[in-house]
Amino acid sequence: MIIKLKGGNMSKLLNVGYFNSINKDRVVSVADYESAPIKKLVKNARDMGMLVDLTQGKKTRAVIVMDSSHIVLTAKSAEALAKNE
């Protein structure tokens, strides 16, 4: 599958696992899922309808905060995501 972005620049996509990608320019932060404040952030995002779950049913390992206030869950670790930069 080929996805053409508006600018045509595929290098701006961050692979978050299971053939899912997000725009690197819109990422505010990446955090481990294990801390209580992050879990509370995820719960609030779920309640507000701002949660995007890209784990494909696997264990959540990292949380990505987007500039649109969406919260993205991924099964990749924060360290693995940082290596993809």
N, C-alpha and C positions, 0 to 999 in steps of 0.2 A: 504494500500500500504506500502510495506517495502522497504526502500532504504538502500543499503549496501554501506557504504563509504569505501574508500581504506583501512583505518586502522580499520574499523569496529566499530568506536566510534561514536555513535549517539549523545552523549552529546555535541559534538562540533557544533551542528546545533542550530541556533537562529530562532525561529518561528517569522516571520514577518507578519503573518496574512493570512487568507484564504488558509490554507494548503500549504503555501510557506515558505521555510526555506533557510537560507544562512549559510555559514561556519563562525563561530565566530572568528576563527583565522585570517580571511582575512579582518575583519572590522577595519578600521582606526578611524572613528568617526561617531557619530550619532548626528544629529542636528534637531531642529524644522524647519519647512518649511517656517515660516512666515517672516523671515528676507530677506531684499533685496539682500544681497550678496549670500545667499543660492539659491534664485530664479535665480540669474544670473548664478551660478554654474550649476544649473539644465538645464537652457537654453543652455549653452555652451556644456554640455554633450549630450543633445538631438541633437544639430547641428553636433557633432562629432560622433554620433552613439554609445555613451558609456552609454546611459541611459537604466535602467531596471525598468519598471513600474510594480510593484506588488500590486497596489491599487485595482484592479478588478473594476475600474470605480468609486470608492469611493473618497472622499476628501483626498488629500495628507496631512498627519500630520507630517511625519518625513522623513528625508533624510539620507541615510547611504552611507558613502564614503568607498569604498573597496580599498585594496592595489593594485589592478589592474587598478586603476583610474576609474572604473565603478561607477556610481551613481545609487543607488537603492531607489526608491520611495515606501513608505509604508503607509497604512491607519492607522497603529498603532502609538500612540504617542511615543515620545522619552522616556518619563518616563516609559511607559509600556514595551518598549524594554529593558530598563535598568533593570527592575525587573526580566526579563527572564534570566539574566546572570547567 
